[in-house]
Amino acid sequence: MTTAYEMIGGEAGVKTLVTRFYALMDSLPEAAACRAIHPADLSGSAEKLFEYLTGWLGGPPIFVEKRGPPMLRRRHLHVGIAGPEIDGWLLCFMRAWDETVGDNPELARLVLPQVHQLAQHMRNREDAAT
């Protein structure tokens, strides 16, 4: 069975996706809230996301081998994550996906619903009243 990792292009495909994701986060005004909860230097964040996505998509479990179980929500409790952060993250991910992975309905069907679920799972505070 072919994994999503293989379908995305393996290591090179995941690196391309992650690189574009962080370039978008750094440049899209709609992602400002998400960008604000990241360090000034995004290289460490990019490395961790690459490692995580590699294993999550069915490739080598690099993240787990280096850092232990993901426990992503717990690892992010030190920053507030609500609607604006989630929306910005998803915007960057979806745009990076469209630009780097392209039109692959089977892969999109396998991966993207889980990406949306994961992003919502990261919520650790309520949205501010407007």
C-alpha positions as CSV (number, residue, x, y, z in Angstrom):
1,M,0.0,0.0,0.0
2,T,1.3,3.4,-0.9
3,T,1.5,5.9,2.0
4,A,0.5,9.5,1.9
5,Y,4.2,10.2,2.5
6,E,5.1,8.5,-0.7
7,M,2.2,10.1,-2.6
8,I,3.4,13.6,-1.5
9,G,6.9,12.9,-2.8
10,G,8.7,11.6,0.3
11,E,11.2,13.8,2.1
12,A,11.5,16.3,-0.8
13,G,7.7,16.7,-1.0
14,V,7.3,17.2,2.7
15,K,10.2,19.7,2.8
16,T,8.7,21.7,-0.1
17,L,5.3,21.8,1.7
18,V,6.8,22.9,5.0
19,T,9.0,25.5,3.4
20,R,6.1,27.0,1.5
21,F,3.9,26.9,4.6
22,Y,6.3,29.0,6.7
23,A,6.9,31.4,3.8
24,L,3.2,32.0,3.7
25,M,2.9,32.3,7.5
26,D,5.6,34.9,7.4
27,S,3.9,36.9,4.6
28,L,0.1,36.6,4.8
29,P,-1.6,39.3,6.9
30,E,-4.4,36.8,7.5
31,A,-1.9,34.6,9.3
32,A,-0.6,37.3,11.7
33,A,-2.2,35.8,14.8
34,C,-0.7,32.4,14.0
35,R,2.7,33.9,13.2
36,A,2.7,35.9,16.4
37,I,2.7,32.7,18.5
38,H,5.9,31.4,16.8
39,P,9.5,32.5,17.5
40,A,11.1,35.1,15.3
41,D,13.3,32.5,13.7
42,L,11.0,29.9,12.1
43,S,13.7,27.4,11.3
44,G,13.2,25.3,14.5
45,S,9.4,25.3,13.9
46,A,9.9,24.2,10.3
47,E,12.2,21.4,11.4
48,K,9.7,20.1,13.9
49,L,6.8,20.3,11.5
50,F,8.8,18.5,8.8
51,E,9.7,15.8,11.3
52,Y,6.1,15.5,12.5
53,L,4.5,15.5,9.1
54,T,7.0,12.9,7.8
55,G,5.9,10.3,10.4
56,W,2.2,11.4,10.4
57,L,2.0,10.9,6.6
58,G,3.5,7.4,6.9
59,G,7.2,8.0,6.5
60,P,10.0,7.5,9.0
61,P,9.0,8.4,12.6
62,I,11.6,11.1,12.9
63,F,9.7,13.3,15.3
64,V,9.0,10.4,17.8
65,E,12.6,9.2,17.6
66,K,14.0,12.6,18.3
67,R,11.4,14.2,20.6
68,G,9.2,11.4,21.9
69,P,5.4,11.2,21.5
70,P,4.0,14.2,19.7
71,M,1.3,15.3,22.3
72,L,0.9,18.4,20.1
73,R,-1.8,20.1,22.1
74,R,0.3,19.7,25.3
75,R,3.4,21.0,23.6
76,H,1.4,24.1,22.6
77,L,-0.3,24.9,25.9
78,H,2.2,27.8,26.6
79,V,0.6,29.8,23.7
80,G,-3.0,30.7,23.3
81,I,-4.6,29.0,20.3
82,A,-8.2,30.0,19.2
83,G,-10.0,30.9,16.0
84,P,-7.6,33.4,14.6
85,E,-4.5,31.2,15.1
86,I,-6.3,28.1,13.8
87,D,-7.7,30.0,10.8
88,G,-4.3,31.4,9.9
89,W,-2.6,28.1,10.3
90,L,-5.2,26.4,8.1
91,L,-5.0,29.1,5.5
92,C,-1.2,28.7,5.2
93,F,-1.4,24.9,5.2
94,M,-4.2,24.8,2.5
95,R,-2.5,27.3,0.3
96,A,0.9,25.6,0.7
97,W,-0.8,22.3,-0.1
98,D,-2.5,23.7,-3.2
99,E,0.8,25.2,-4.4
100,T,3.1,22.3,-3.7
101,V,1.1,19.1,-3.7
102,G,-1.3,20.2,-6.4
103,D,-4.4,18.4,-7.7
104,N,-4.4,14.9,-6.2
105,P,-8.0,14.2,-5.1
106,E,-7.1,10.8,-3.5
107,L,-4.3,12.3,-1.4
108,A,-6.4,15.3,-0.5
109,R,-9.3,13.0,0.6
110,L,-6.8,11.0,2.8
111,V,-5.0,13.9,4.4
112,L,-6.9,17.2,4.5
113,P,-9.9,16.2,6.7
114,Q,-7.4,15.0,9.3
115,V,-5.4,18.3,8.9
116,H,-8.6,20.2,9.7
117,Q,-9.3,18.0,12.7
118,L,-5.8,18.4,14.0
119,A,-6.0,22.2,13.7
120,Q,-9.2,22.3,15.6
121,H,-7.8,19.9,18.3
122,M,-5.1,22.5,19.0
123,R,-7.6,25.0,20.4
124,N,-6.8,25.8,24.0
125,R,-8.7,29.0,24.6
126,E,-12.0,30.5,23.6
127,D,-12.2,33.2,20.9
128,A,-12.2,36.8,22.2
129,A,-15.6,38.5,22.3
130,T,-16.1,40.9,19.6
